[in-house]
């Protein structure tokens, strides 16, 4: 399979360094794998990411989904000519999680000239589905 990325010179170290001083870093997100057409990241279920009942907060899942999808879009565009920004996100929370990590995988549903649409699946440490999300990203000319 031909990779979808603009550059094949991508490293997890670079992605994780670029995430410093962001909400993703505050929530403990870490990029863990780059495939030919997917990007994977994980996030801990801890005091930063749970709601008062001790379950993973839906907003934390949405933040993970938007982060991994937006970064994946940024890896597809020509950064000298374009930027990408989240346009719409939805998330269906299908299972609660109280501990461990959640793992998100973003795969493209549509890669167009002005929009990208991502399917993001979030699973727990036991590979049980926790959240299904779809993210639409707008691709804009760089000013």
Buried (B, 14 or more C-beta within 10 A) or exposed (E): EEBBBBEEEBEBEEBBEBBEEEEBBEBBBBBBEBEEBBBBBBBBBBEEBBEEEEBBBEEBBBBBBBBBBBBBBBBBBEEEEBBBEBEEBEBEBEEBBEEBBBBBBBBBEEBEEEBBBBBBBBBBEEEEEBBBBBBBBBBEEEE
